[in-house]
Amino acid sequence: MTKEQEKTVLEALDMFRPQLQADGGDMEFVSIDDQNRVHLRLTGACGSCPMALMTLKMGVERYLKDACPEVSEVVQEL
């Protein structure tokens, strides 16, 4: 992934972040691997929420793929 694409991913995460913060959670960017998977750590209320994986896949991943189609998936880091 190019630096420009990584910048797009980080900007998209910043745009999505308030939705998590509204529920007392947040996310931490960890890395982008060589398969264009974005690794994130959910924190706060999101870190212990039983719906966290669904939020990550149906919310964050969908949003990131729209913003940066090169993203293959979002992976939760524990």
mmJSON file of the N, C-alpha and C atoms, coordinates in Angstrom:
{"data_MODEL":{"atom_site":{
"group_PDB":["ATOM","ATOM","ATOM","ATOM","ATOM","ATOM","ATOM","ATOM","ATOM","ATOM","ATOM","ATOM","ATOM","ATOM","ATOM","ATOM","ATOM","ATOM","ATOM","ATOM","ATOM","ATOM","ATOM","ATOM","ATOM","ATOM","ATOM","ATOM","ATOM","ATOM","ATOM","ATOM","ATOM","ATOM","ATOM","ATOM","ATOM","ATOM","ATOM","ATOM","ATOM","ATOM","ATOM","ATOM","ATOM","ATOM","ATOM","ATOM","ATOM","ATOM","ATOM","ATOM","ATOM","ATOM","ATOM","ATOM","ATOM","ATOM","ATOM","ATOM","ATOM","ATOM","ATOM","ATOM","ATOM","ATOM","ATOM","ATOM","ATOM","ATOM","ATOM","ATOM","ATOM","ATOM","ATOM","ATOM","ATOM","ATOM","ATOM","ATOM","ATOM","ATOM","ATOM","ATOM","ATOM","ATOM","ATOM","ATOM","ATOM","ATOM","ATOM","ATOM","ATOM","ATOM","ATOM","ATOM","ATOM","ATOM","ATOM","ATOM","ATOM","ATOM","ATOM","ATOM","ATOM","ATOM","ATOM","ATOM","ATOM","ATOM","ATOM","ATOM","ATOM","ATOM","ATOM","ATOM","ATOM","ATOM","ATOM","ATOM","ATOM","ATOM","ATOM","ATOM","ATOM","ATOM","ATOM","ATOM","ATOM","ATOM","ATOM","ATOM","ATOM","ATOM","ATOM","ATOM","ATOM","ATOM","ATOM","ATOM","ATOM","ATOM","ATOM","ATOM","ATOM","ATOM","ATOM","ATOM","ATOM","ATOM","ATOM","ATOM","ATOM","ATOM","ATOM","ATOM","ATOM","ATOM","ATOM","ATOM","ATOM","ATOM","ATOM","ATOM","ATOM","ATOM","ATOM","ATOM","ATOM","ATOM","ATOM","ATOM","ATOM","ATOM","ATOM","ATOM","ATOM","ATOM","ATOM","ATOM","ATOM","ATOM","ATOM","ATOM","ATOM","ATOM","ATOM","ATOM","ATOM","ATOM","ATOM","ATOM","ATOM","ATOM","ATOM","ATOM","ATOM","ATOM","ATOM","ATOM","ATOM","ATOM","ATOM","ATOM","ATOM","ATOM","ATOM","ATOM","ATOM","ATOM","ATOM","ATOM","ATOM","ATOM","ATOM","ATOM","ATOM","ATOM","ATOM","ATOM","ATOM","ATOM","ATOM","ATOM","ATOM","ATOM","ATOM","ATOM","ATOM","ATOM","ATOM","ATOM","ATOM","ATOM"],
"id":[1,2,3,4,5,6,7,8,9,10,11,12,13,14,15,16,17,18,19,20,21,22,23,24,25,26,27,28,29,30,31,32,33,34,35,36,37,38,39,40,41,42,43,44,45,46,47,48,49,50,51,52,53,54,55,56,57,58,59,60,61,62,63,64,65,66,67,68,69,70,71,72,73,74,75,76,77,78,79,80,81,82,83,84,85,86,87,88,89,90,91,92,93,94,95,96,97,98,99,100,101,102,103,104,105,106,107,108,109,110,111,112,113,114,115,116,117,118,119,120,121,122,123,124,125,126,127,128,129,130,131,132,133,134,135,136,137,138,139,140,141,142,143,144,145,146,147,148,149,150,151,152,153,154,155,156,157,158,159,160,161,162,163,164,165,166,167,168,169,170,171,172,173,174,175,176,177,178,179,180,181,182,183,184,185,186,187,188,189,190,191,192,193,194,195,196,197,198,199,200,201,202,203,204,205,206,207,208,209,210,211,212,213,214,215,216,217,218,219,220,221,222,223,224,225,226,227,228,229,230,231,232,233,234],
"type_symbol":["N","C","C","N","C","C","N","C","C","N","C","C","N","C","C","N","C","C","N","C","C","N","C","C","N","C","C","N","C","C","N","C","C","N","C","C","N","C","C","N","C","C","N","C","C","N","C","C","N","C","C","N","C","C","N","C","C","N","C","C","N","C","C","N","C","C","N","C","C","N","C","C","N","C","C","N","C","C","N","C","C","N","C","C","N","C","C","N","C","C","N","C","C","N","C","C","N","C","C","N","C","C","N","C","C","N","C","C","N","C","C","N","C","C","N","C","C","N","C","C","N","C","C","N","C","C","N","C","C","N","C","C","N","C","C","N","C","C","N","C","C","N","C","C","N","C","C","N","C","C","N","C","C","N","C","C","N","C","C","N","C","C","N","C","C","N","C","C","N","C","C","N","C","C","N","C","C","N","C","C","N","C","C","N","C","C","N","C","C","N","C","C","N","C","C","N","C","C","N","C","C","N","C","C","N","C","C","N","C","C","N","C","C","N","C","C","N","C","C","N","C","C","N","C","C","N","C","C","N","C","C","N","C","C"],
"label_atom_id":["N","CA","C","N","CA","C","N","CA","C","N","CA","C","N","CA","C","N","CA","C","N","CA","C","N","CA","C","N","CA","C","N","CA","C","N","CA","C","N","CA","C","N","CA","C","N","CA","C","N","CA","C","N","CA","C","N","CA","C","N","CA","C","N","CA","C","N","CA","C","N","CA","C","N","CA","C","N","CA","C","N","CA","C","N","CA","C","N","CA","C","N","CA","C","N","CA","C","N","CA","C","N","CA","C","N","CA","C","N","CA","C","N","CA","C","N","CA","C","N","CA","C","N","CA","C","N","CA","C","N","CA","C","N","CA","C","N","CA","C","N","CA","C","N","CA","C","N","CA","C","N","CA","C","N","CA","C","N","CA","C","N","CA","C","N","CA","C","N","CA","C","N","CA","C","N","CA","C","N","CA","C","N","CA","C","N","CA","C","N","CA","C","N","CA","C","N","CA","C","N","CA","C","N","CA","C","N","CA","C","N","CA","C","N","CA","C","N","CA","C","N","CA","C","N","CA","C","N","CA","C","N","CA","C","N","CA","C","N","CA","C","N","CA","C","N","CA","C","N","CA","C","N","CA","C","N","CA","C","N","CA","C","N","CA","C","N","CA","C","N","CA","C"],
"label_alt_id":[null,null,null,null,null,null,null,null,null,null,null,null,null,null,null,null,null,null,null,null,null,null,null,null,null,null,null,null,null,null,null,null,null,null,null,null,null,null,null,null,null,null,null,null,null,null,null,null,null,null,null,null,null,null,null,null,null,null,null,null,null,null,null,null,null,null,null,null,null,null,null,null,null,null,null,null,null,null,null,null,null,null,null,null,null,null,null,null,null,null,null,null,null,null,null,null,null,null,null,null,null,null,null,null,null,null,null,null,null,null,null,null,null,null,null,null,null,null,null,null,null,null,null,null,null,null,null,null,null,null,null,null,null,null,null,null,null,null,null,null,null,null,null,null,null,null,null,null,null,null,null,null,null,null,null,null,null,null,null,null,null,null,null,null,null,null,null,null,null,null,null,null,null,null,null,null,null,null,null,null,null,null,null,null,null,null,null,null,null,null,null,null,null,null,null,null,null,null,null,null,null,null,null,null,null,null,null,null,null,null,null,null,null,null,null,null,null,null,null,null,null,null,null,null,null,null,null,null,null,null,null,null,null,null],
"label_comp_id":["MET","MET","MET","THR","THR","THR","LYS","LYS","LYS","GLU","GLU","GLU","GLN","GLN","GLN","GLU","GLU","GLU","LYS","LYS","LYS","THR","THR","THR","VAL","VAL","VAL","LEU","LEU","LEU","GLU","GLU","GLU","ALA","ALA","ALA","LEU","LEU","LEU","ASP","ASP","ASP","MET","MET","MET","PHE","PHE","PHE","ARG","ARG","ARG","PRO","PRO","PRO","GLN","GLN","GLN","LEU","LEU","LEU","GLN","GLN","GLN","ALA","ALA","ALA","ASP","ASP","ASP","GLY","GLY","GLY","GLY","GLY","GLY","ASP","ASP","ASP","MET","MET","MET","GLU","GLU","GLU","PHE","PHE","PHE","VAL","VAL","VAL","SER","SER","SER","ILE","ILE","ILE","ASP","ASP","ASP","ASP","ASP","ASP","GLN","GLN","GLN","ASN","ASN","ASN","ARG","ARG","ARG","VAL","VAL","VAL","HIS","HIS","HIS","LEU","LEU","LEU","ARG","ARG","ARG","LEU","LEU","LEU","THR","THR","THR","GLY","GLY","GLY","ALA","ALA","ALA","CYS","CYS","CYS","GLY","GLY","GLY","SER","SER","SER","CYS","CYS","CYS","PRO","PRO","PRO","MET","MET","MET","ALA","ALA","ALA","LEU","LEU","LEU","MET","MET","MET","THR","THR","THR","LEU","LEU","LEU","LYS","LYS","LYS","MET","MET","MET","GLY","GLY","GLY","VAL","VAL","VAL","GLU","GLU","GLU","ARG","ARG","ARG","TYR","TYR","TYR","LEU","LEU","LEU","LYS","LYS","LYS","ASP","ASP","ASP","ALA","ALA","ALA","CYS","CYS","CYS","PRO","PRO","PRO","GLU","GLU","GLU","VAL","VAL","VAL","SER","SER","SER","GLU","GLU","GLU","VAL","VAL","VAL","VAL","VAL","VAL","GLN","GLN","GLN","GLU","GLU","GLU","LEU","LEU","LEU"],
"label_asym_id":["A","A","A","A","A","A","A","A","A","A","A","A","A","A","A","A","A","A","A","A","A","A","A","A","A","A","A","A","A","A","A","A","A","A","A","A","A","A","A","A","A","A","A","A","A","A","A","A","A","A","A","A","A","A","A","A","A","A","A","A","A","A","A","A","A","A","A","A","A","A","A","A","A","A","A","A","A","A","A","A","A","A","A","A","A","A","A","A","A","A","A","A","A","A","A","A","A","A","A","A","A","A","A","A","A","A","A","A","A","A","A","A","A","A","A","A","A","A","A","A","A","A","A","A","A","A","A","A","A","A","A","A","A","A","A","A","A","A","A","A","A","A","A","A","A","A","A","A","A","A","A","A","A","A","A","A","A","A","A","A","A","A","A","A","A","A","A","A","A","A","A","A","A","A","A","A","A","A","A","A","A","A","A","A","A","A","A","A","A","A","A","A","A","A","A","A","A","A","A","A","A","A","A","A","A","A","A","A","A","A","A","A","A","A","A","A","A","A","A","A","A","A","A","A","A","A","A","A","A","A","A","A","A","A"],
"label_entity_id":["1","1","1","1","1","1","1","1","1","1","1","1","1","1","1","1","1","1","1","1","1","1","1","1","1","1","1","1","1","1","1","1","1","1","1","1","1","1","1","1","1","1","1","1","1","1","1","1","1","1","1","1","1","1","1","1","1","1","1","1","1","1","1","1","1","1","1","1","1","1","1","1","1","1","1","1","1","1","1","1","1","1","1","1","1","1","1","1","1","1","1","1","1","1","1","1","1","1","1","1","1","1","1","1","1","1","1","1","1","1","1","1","1","1","1","1","1","1","1","1","1","1","1","1","1","1","1","1","1","1","1","1","1","1","1","1","1","1","1","1","1","1","1","1","1","1","1","1","1","1","1","1","1","1","1","1","1","1","1","1","1","1","1","1","1","1","1","1","1","1","1","1","1","1","1","1","1","1","1","1","1","1","1","1","1","1","1","1","1","1","1","1","1","1","1","1","1","1","1","1","1","1","1","1","1","1","1","1","1","1","1","1","1","1","1","1","1","1","1","1","1","1","1","1","1","1","1","1","1","1","1","1","1","1"],
"label_seq_id":[1,1,1,2,2,2,3,3,3,4,4,4,5,5,5,6,6,6,7,7,7,8,8,8,9,9,9,10,10,10,11,11,11,12,12,12,13,13,13,14,14,14,15,15,15,16,16,16,17,17,17,18,18,18,19,19,19,20,20,20,21,21,21,22,22,22,23,23,23,24,24,24,25,25,25,26,26,26,27,27,27,28,28,28,29,29,29,30,30,30,31,31,31,32,32,32,33,33,33,34,34,34,35,35,35,36,36,36,37,37,37,38,38,38,39,39,39,40,40,40,41,41,41,42,42,42,43,43,43,44,44,44,45,45,45,46,46,46,47,47,47,48,48,48,49,49,49,50,50,50,51,51,51,52,52,52,53,53,53,54,54,54,55,55,55,56,56,56,57,57,57,58,58,58,59,59,59,60,60,60,61,61,61,62,62,62,63,63,63,64,64,64,65,65,65,66,66,66,67,67,67,68,68,68,69,69,69,70,70,70,71,71,71,72,72,72,73,73,73,74,74,74,75,75,75,76,76,76,77,77,77,78,78,78],
"pdbx_PDB_ins_code":[null,null,null,null,null,null,null,null,null,null,null,null,null,null,null,null,null,null,null,null,null,null,null,null,null,null,null,null,null,null,null,null,null,null,null,null,null,null,null,null,null,null,null,null,null,null,null,null,null,null,null,null,null,null,null,null,null,null,null,null,null,null,null,null,null,null,null,null,null,null,null,null,null,null,null,null,null,null,null,null,null,null,null,null,null,null,null,null,null,null,null,null,null,null,null,null,null,null,null,null,null,null,null,null,null,null,null,null,null,null,null,null,null,null,null,null,null,null,null,null,null,null,null,null,null,null,null,null,null,null,null,null,null,null,null,null,null,null,null,null,null,null,null,null,null,null,null,null,null,null,null,null,null,null,null,null,null,null,null,null,null,null,null,null,null,null,null,null,null,null,null,null,null,null,null,null,null,null,null,null,null,null,null,null,null,null,null,null,null,null,null,null,null,null,null,null,null,null,null,null,null,null,null,null,null,null,null,null,null,null,null,null,null,null,null,null,null,null,null,null,null,null,null,null,null,null,null,null,null,null,null,null,null,null],
"Cartn_x":[0.854,0.0,0.899,0.543,1.352,1.124,2.009,1.864,0.569,0.2,-1.034,-2.266,-2.24,-3.353,-3.418,-2.259,-2.231,-2.792,-2.457,-2.991,-4.52,-5.041,-6.484,-7.134,-6.503,-7.024,-7.068,-5.985,-5.937,-6.975,-7.163,-8.178,-9.582,-9.829,-11.134,-11.384,-10.355,-10.497,-10.861,-10.23,-10.534,-11.968,-12.486,-13.867,-14.866,-14.502,-15.394,-15.338,-14.207,-13.946,-15.062,-15.659,-16.712,-17.903,-18.176,-19.269,-18.965,-17.708,-17.311,-17.257,-16.736,-16.599,-17.954,-18.977,-20.324,-20.835,-20.321,-20.725,-19.673,-18.709,-17.69,-16.514,-16.381,-15.276,-14.357,-13.406,-12.478,-11.731,-10.844,-10.013,-8.613,-7.681,-6.271,-5.734,-5.154,-4.526,-3.262,-3.11,-1.914,-0.992,-1.538,-0.691,-1.525,-0.854,-1.397,-0.373,-0.808,0.155,0.306,1.141,1.433,0.28,-0.781,-1.984,-3.085,-2.687,-3.6,-4.706,-4.387,-5.317,-4.97,-5.995,-5.81,-6.019,-5.019,-5.083,-5.433,-6.51,-6.983,-7.169,-7.041,-7.347,-8.508,-9.589,-10.732,-10.465,-10.763,-10.473,-11.727,-11.615,-12.752,-13.888,-15.117,-16.288,-16.273,-15.676,-15.631,-14.728,-13.731,-12.79,-13.421,-14.465,-15.102,-16.528,-16.964,-18.333,-18.489,-19.554,-19.769,-20.075,-20.456,-20.757,-19.554,-18.396,-17.215,-16.833,-16.845,-16.446,-17.414,-18.7,-19.678,-19.467,-19.197,-18.908,-17.698,-16.684,-15.459,-15.709,-16.429,-16.637,-17.709,-18.855,-19.985,-19.889,-19.154,-19.022,-17.701,-16.646,-15.326,-14.823,-14.9,-14.377,-15.124,-16.441,-17.219,-16.858,-16.728,-16.386,-15.0,-14.04,-12.674,-12.596,-13.316,-13.289,-13.904,-14.897,-15.464,-14.444,-13.729,-12.758,-11.49,-11.093,-9.842,-10.059,-10.496,-10.831,-9.686,-8.461,-7.323,-7.328,-8.048,-8.125,-8.835,-8.204,-8.803,-9.713,-9.333,-10.178,-9.627,-10.434,-10.012,-9.904,-8.811,-8.517,-8.423,-9.076,-9.032,-7.798,-7.029,-5.898,-6.358,-5.991,-6.398,-5.277],
"Cartn_y":[-1.175,0.0,1.237,2.2,3.418,4.307,5.254,6.22,7.02,7.345,8.098,7.275,5.98,5.106,4.953,4.837,4.737,6.011,7.156,8.428,8.447,7.937,7.865,6.98,5.857,4.952,5.67,6.339,7.026,8.147,8.863,9.922,9.325,8.201,7.542,7.053,6.531,6.097,7.28,8.417,9.614,10.08,9.884,10.274,9.322,8.045,7.048,7.076,7.471,7.422,8.011,9.171,9.736,8.798,7.909,6.958,5.985,5.599,4.721,5.489,6.713,7.523,7.881,7.972,8.284,7.193,5.979,4.864,4.539,5.429,5.234,4.387,4.173,3.359,4.156,3.47,4.089,2.968,3.335,2.355,2.911,2.0,2.356,1.683,2.469,1.919,1.181,-0.053,-0.844,-0.888,-1.346,-1.46,-1.805,-1.763,-2.299,-3.316,-4.555,-5.586,-5.664,-6.582,-6.676,-7.238,-7.674,-8.137,-7.069,-5.849,-4.697,-4.901,-5.658,-5.806,-4.732,-4.036,-2.989,-3.622,-3.505,-4.068,-2.951,-3.175,-2.191,-2.849,-2.045,-2.48,-1.63,-2.281,-1.555,-1.311,-0.109,0.271,0.816,1.087,1.612,0.61,1.099,0.238,-0.759,-0.377,-1.263,-2.472,-2.313,-3.401,-4.601,-4.373,-5.472,-5.752,-5.075,-5.222,-6.528,-7.288,-8.534,-8.294,-7.078,-6.745,-6.133,-6.139,-5.467,-5.991,-7.298,-7.85,-7.422,-7.391,-6.941,-5.462,-4.651,-3.235,-3.086,-3.893,-3.821,-4.2,-5.292,-5.795,-5.009,-4.819,-4.193,-2.666,-2.112,-0.666,-0.169,-0.425,0.118,-0.437,-1.759,-2.351,-1.827,-1.773,-1.277,0.176,0.989,2.399,2.547,1.764,1.855,1.389,0.324,-0.173,0.843,1.586,2.65,3.77,4.122,5.218,4.813,3.566,3.08,1.636,1.45,0.108,-0.91,-0.438,-1.365,-2.166,-1.707,-2.418,-3.746,-4.848,-6.175,-6.565,-6.204,-6.466,-5.734,-5.699,-5.116,-6.263,-6.295,-7.371,-6.765,-7.424,-6.956,-7.517,-6.643,-7.039,-7.038,-8.042,-8.112,-7.696],
"Cartn_z":[0.0,0.0,0.0,-0.816,-0.912,0.314,0.486,1.591,1.438,0.203,-0.045,0.345,0.037,0.416,1.936,2.573,4.035,4.655,4.081,4.572,4.434,3.327,3.118,4.174,4.489,5.524,6.871,7.23,8.522,8.602,7.507,7.489,7.625,6.965,7.064,8.49,9.141,10.533,11.428,11.184,11.968,11.738,10.522,10.232,10.908,11.037,11.639,13.168,13.707,15.152,16.029,15.675,16.541,16.761,15.816,16.002,17.131,17.269,18.365,19.681,19.617,20.828,21.418,20.583,21.072,22.011,21.86,22.718,23.775,23.966,24.999,24.558,23.26,22.759,21.864,21.286,20.342,19.638,18.746,18.065,17.93,17.87,17.744,16.485,15.584,14.383,14.792,14.323,14.624,13.406,12.264,11.07,9.843,8.699,7.456,6.981,6.769,6.374,4.855,4.405,2.975,2.145,2.808,2.109,2.161,2.51,2.615,3.646,4.687,5.81,6.839,7.302,8.302,9.676,10.528,11.873,12.85,13.614,14.583,15.943,16.992,18.347,18.833,19.229,19.783,21.262,21.725,23.104,23.776,25.069,25.82,25.83,25.746,25.766,24.607,23.486,22.307,22.541,23.396,23.637,24.313,25.093,25.821,25.346,24.323,23.825,23.049,23.314,22.571,21.089,20.726,19.336,18.614,19.24,18.691,17.313,17.123,15.828,14.728,15.054,14.067,13.741,14.749,14.531,13.619,13.886,13.103,11.646,11.415,10.055,9.297,9.911,9.22,9.211,10.154,10.236,9.691,10.439,10.102,8.769,8.571,7.344,6.116,6.188,5.052,4.738,5.784,5.615,4.979,5.472,4.938,3.485,3.151,1.769,0.808,1.279,0.44,0.23,1.292,1.227,0.479,0.637,0.044,-0.419,-1.66,-2.165,-2.1,-1.934,-1.848,-0.543,0.476,1.753,1.516,1.92,1.717,2.877,4.094,5.258,6.474,7.513,8.785,9.781,10.511,11.46,12.856,13.811,15.2,15.9,16.496,17.326,18.778,19.508,20.917,21.829],
"occupancy":[1.0,1.0,1.0,1.0,1.0,1.0,1.0,1.0,1.0,1.0,1.0,1.0,1.0,1.0,1.0,1.0,1.0,1.0,1.0,1.0,1.0,1.0,1.0,1.0,1.0,1.0,1.0,1.0,1.0,1.0,1.0,1.0,1.0,1.0,1.0,1.0,1.0,1.0,1.0,1.0,1.0,1.0,1.0,1.0,1.0,1.0,1.0,1.0,1.0,1.0,1.0,1.0,1.0,1.0,1.0,1.0,1.0,1.0,1.0,1.0,1.0,1.0,1.0,1.0,1.0,1.0,1.0,1.0,1.0,1.0,1.0,1.0,1.0,1.0,1.0,1.0,1.0,1.0,1.0,1.0,1.0,1.0,1.0,1.0,1.0,1.0,1.0,1.0,1.0,1.0,1.0,1.0,1.0,1.0,1.0,1.0,1.0,1.0,1.0,1.0,1.0,1.0,1.0,1.0,1.0,1.0,1.0,1.0,1.0,1.0,1.0,1.0,1.0,1.0,1.0,1.0,1.0,1.0,1.0,1.0,1.0,1.0,1.0,1.0,1.0,1.0,1.0,1.0,1.0,1.0,1.0,1.0,1.0,1.0,1.0,1.0,1.0,1.0,1.0,1.0,1.0,1.0,1.0,1.0,1.0,1.0,1.0,1.0,1.0,1.0,1.0,1.0,1.0,1.0,1.0,1.0,1.0,1.0,1.0,1.0,1.0,1.0,1.0,1.0,1.0,1.0,1.0,1.0,1.0,1.0,1.0,1.0,1.0,1.0,1.0,1.0,1.0,1.0,1.0,1.0,1.0,1.0,1.0,1.0,1.0,1.0,1.0,1.0,1.0,1.0,1.0,1.0,1.0,1.0,1.0,1.0,1.0,1.0,1.0,1.0,1.0,1.0,1.0,1.0,1.0,1.0,1.0,1.0,1.0,1.0,1.0,1.0,1.0,1.0,1.0,1.0,1.0,1.0,1.0,1.0,1.0,1.0,1.0,1.0,1.0,1.0,1.0,1.0,1.0,1.0,1.0,1.0,1.0,1.0],
"B_iso_or_equiv":[0.0,0.0,0.0,0.0,0.0,0.0,0.0,0.0,0.0,0.0,0.0,0.0,0.0,0.0,0.0,0.0,0.0,0.0,0.0,0.0,0.0,0.0,0.0,0.0,0.0,0.0,0.0,0.0,0.0,0.0,0.0,0.0,0.0,0.0,0.0,0.0,0.0,0.0,0.0,0.0,0.0,0.0,0.0,0.0,0.0,0.0,0.0,0.0,0.0,0.0,0.0,0.0,0.0,0.0,0.0,0.0,0.0,0.0,0.0,0.0,0.0,0.0,0.0,0.0,0.0,0.0,0.0,0.0,0.0,0.0,0.0,0.0,0.0,0.0,0.0,0.0,0.0,0.0,0.0,0.0,0.0,0.0,0.0,0.0,0.0,0.0,0.0,0.0,0.0,0.0,0.0,0.0,0.0,0.0,0.0,0.0,0.0,0.0,0.0,0.0,0.0,0.0,0.0,0.0,0.0,0.0,0.0,0.0,0.0,0.0,0.0,0.0,0.0,0.0,0.0,0.0,0.0,0.0,0.0,0.0,0.0,0.0,0.0,0.0,0.0,0.0,0.0,0.0,0.0,0.0,0.0,0.0,0.0,0.0,0.0,0.0,0.0,0.0,0.0,0.0,0.0,0.0,0.0,0.0,0.0,0.0,0.0,0.0,0.0,0.0,0.0,0.0,0.0,0.0,0.0,0.0,0.0,0.0,0.0,0.0,0.0,0.0,0.0,0.0,0.0,0.0,0.0,0.0,0.0,0.0,0.0,0.0,0.0,0.0,0.0,0.0,0.0,0.0,0.0,0.0,0.0,0.0,0.0,0.0,0.0,0.0,0.0,0.0,0.0,0.0,0.0,0.0,0.0,0.0,0.0,0.0,0.0,0.0,0.0,0.0,0.0,0.0,0.0,0.0,0.0,0.0,0.0,0.0,0.0,0.0,0.0,0.0,0.0,0.0,0.0,0.0,0.0,0.0,0.0,0.0,0.0,0.0,0.0,0.0,0.0,0.0,0.0,0.0,0.0,0.0,0.0,0.0,0.0,0.0],
"pdbx_formal_charge":[null,null,null,null,null,null,null,null,null,null,null,null,null,null,null,null,null,null,null,null,null,null,null,null,null,null,null,null,null,null,null,null,null,null,null,null,null,null,null,null,null,null,null,null,null,null,null,null,null,null,null,null,null,null,null,null,null,null,null,null,null,null,null,null,null,null,null,null,null,null,null,null,null,null,null,null,null,null,null,null,null,null,null,null,null,null,null,null,null,null,null,null,null,null,null,null,null,null,null,null,null,null,null,null,null,null,null,null,null,null,null,null,null,null,null,null,null,null,null,null,null,null,null,null,null,null,null,null,null,null,null,null,null,null,null,null,null,null,null,null,null,null,null,null,null,null,null,null,null,null,null,null,null,null,null,null,null,null,null,null,null,null,null,null,null,null,null,null,null,null,null,null,null,null,null,null,null,null,null,null,null,null,null,null,null,null,null,null,null,null,null,null,null,null,null,null,null,null,null,null,null,null,null,null,null,null,null,null,null,null,null,null,null,null,null,null,null,null,null,null,null,null,null,null,null,null,null,null,null,null,null,null,null,null],
"auth_seq_id":[1,1,1,2,2,2,3,3,3,4,4,4,5,5,5,6,6,6,7,7,7,8,8,8,9,9,9,10,10,10,11,11,11,12,12,12,13,13,13,14,14,14,15,15,15,16,16,16,17,17,17,18,18,18,19,19,19,20,20,20,21,21,21,22,22,22,23,23,23,24,24,24,25,25,25,26,26,26,27,27,27,28,28,28,29,29,29,30,30,30,31,31,31,32,32,32,33,33,33,34,34,34,35,35,35,36,36,36,37,37,37,38,38,38,39,39,39,40,40,40,41,41,41,42,42,42,43,43,43,44,44,44,45,45,45,46,46,46,47,47,47,48,48,48,49,49,49,50,50,50,51,51,51,52,52,52,53,53,53,54,54,54,55,55,55,56,56,56,57,57,57,58,58,58,59,59,59,60,60,60,61,61,61,62,62,62,63,63,63,64,64,64,65,65,65,66,66,66,67,67,67,68,68,68,69,69,69,70,70,70,71,71,71,72,72,72,73,73,73,74,74,74,75,75,75,76,76,76,77,77,77,78,78,78],
"auth_comp_id":["MET","MET","MET","THR","THR","THR","LYS","LYS","LYS","GLU","GLU","GLU","GLN","GLN","GLN","GLU","GLU","GLU","LYS","LYS","LYS","THR","THR","THR","VAL","VAL","VAL","LEU","LEU","LEU","GLU","GLU","GLU","ALA","ALA","ALA","LEU","LEU","LEU","ASP","ASP","ASP","MET","MET","MET","PHE","PHE","PHE","ARG","ARG","ARG","PRO","PRO","PRO","GLN","GLN","GLN","LEU","LEU","LEU","GLN","GLN","GLN","ALA","ALA","ALA","ASP","ASP","ASP","GLY","GLY","GLY","GLY","GLY","GLY","ASP","ASP","ASP","MET","MET","MET","GLU","GLU","GLU","PHE","PHE","PHE","VAL","VAL","VAL","SER","SER","SER","ILE","ILE","ILE","ASP","ASP","ASP","ASP","ASP","ASP","GLN","GLN","GLN","ASN","ASN","ASN","ARG","ARG","ARG","VAL","VAL","VAL","HIS","HIS","HIS","LEU","LEU","LEU","ARG","ARG","ARG","LEU","LEU","LEU","THR","THR","THR","GLY","GLY","GLY","ALA","ALA","ALA","CYS","CYS","CYS","GLY","GLY","GLY","SER","SER","SER","CYS","CYS","CYS","PRO","PRO","PRO","MET","MET","MET","ALA","ALA","ALA","LEU","LEU","LEU","MET","MET","MET","THR","THR","THR","LEU","LEU","LEU","LYS","LYS","LYS","MET","MET","MET","GLY","GLY","GLY","VAL","VAL","VAL","GLU","GLU","GLU","ARG","ARG","ARG","TYR","TYR","TYR","LEU","LEU","LEU","LYS","LYS","LYS","ASP","ASP","ASP","ALA","ALA","ALA","CYS","CYS","CYS","PRO","PRO","PRO","GLU","GLU","GLU","VAL","VAL","VAL","SER","SER","SER","GLU","GLU","GLU","VAL","VAL","VAL","VAL","VAL","VAL","GLN","GLN","GLN","GLU","GLU","GLU","LEU","LEU","LEU"],
"auth_asym_id":["A","A","A","A","A","A","A","A","A","A","A","A","A","A","A","A","A","A","A","A","A","A","A","A","A","A","A","A","A","A","A","A","A","A","A","A","A","A","A","A","A","A","A","A","A","A","A","A","A","A","A","A","A","A","A","A","A","A","A","A","A","A","A","A","A","A","A","A","A","A","A","A","A","A","A","A","A","A","A","A","A","A","A","A","A","A","A","A","A","A","A","A","A","A","A","A","A","A","A","A","A","A","A","A","A","A","A","A","A","A","A","A","A","A","A","A","A","A","A","A","A","A","A","A","A","A","A","A","A","A","A","A","A","A","A","A","A","A","A","A","A","A","A","A","A","A","A","A","A","A","A","A","A","A","A","A","A","A","A","A","A","A","A","A","A","A","A","A","A","A","A","A","A","A","A","A","A","A","A","A","A","A","A","A","A","A","A","A","A","A","A","A","A","A","A","A","A","A","A","A","A","A","A","A","A","A","A","A","A","A","A","A","A","A","A","A","A","A","A","A","A","A","A","A","A","A","A","A","A","A","A","A","A","A"],
"auth_atom_id":["N","CA","C","N","CA","C","N","CA","C","N","CA","C","N","CA","C","N","CA","C","N","CA","C","N","CA","C","N","CA","C","N","CA","C","N","CA","C","N","CA","C","N","CA","C","N","CA","C","N","CA","C","N","CA","C","N","CA","C","N","CA","C","N","CA","C","N","CA","C","N","CA","C","N","CA","C","N","CA","C","N","CA","C","N","CA","C","N","CA","C","N","CA","C","N","CA","C","N","CA","C","N","CA","C","N","CA","C","N","CA","C","N","CA","C","N","CA","C","N","CA","C","N","CA","C","N","CA","C","N","CA","C","N","CA","C","N","CA","C","N","CA","C","N","CA","C","N","CA","C","N","CA","C","N","CA","C","N","CA","C","N","CA","C","N","CA","C","N","CA","C","N","CA","C","N","CA","C","N","CA","C","N","CA","C","N","CA","C","N","CA","C","N","CA","C","N","CA","C","N","CA","C","N","CA","C","N","CA","C","N","CA","C","N","CA","C","N","CA","C","N","CA","C","N","CA","C","N","CA","C","N","CA","C","N","CA","C","N","CA","C","N","CA","C","N","CA","C","N","CA","C","N","CA","C","N","CA","C","N","CA","C","N","CA","C","N","CA","C","N","CA","C"],
"pdbx_PDB_model_num":[1,1,1,1,1,1,1,1,1,1,1,1,1,1,1,1,1,1,1,1,1,1,1,1,1,1,1,1,1,1,1,1,1,1,1,1,1,1,1,1,1,1,1,1,1,1,1,1,1,1,1,1,1,1,1,1,1,1,1,1,1,1,1,1,1,1,1,1,1,1,1,1,1,1,1,1,1,1,1,1,1,1,1,1,1,1,1,1,1,1,1,1,1,1,1,1,1,1,1,1,1,1,1,1,1,1,1,1,1,1,1,1,1,1,1,1,1,1,1,1,1,1,1,1,1,1,1,1,1,1,1,1,1,1,1,1,1,1,1,1,1,1,1,1,1,1,1,1,1,1,1,1,1,1,1,1,1,1,1,1,1,1,1,1,1,1,1,1,1,1,1,1,1,1,1,1,1,1,1,1,1,1,1,1,1,1,1,1,1,1,1,1,1,1,1,1,1,1,1,1,1,1,1,1,1,1,1,1,1,1,1,1,1,1,1,1,1,1,1,1,1,1,1,1,1,1,1,1,1,1,1,1,1,1]
}}}
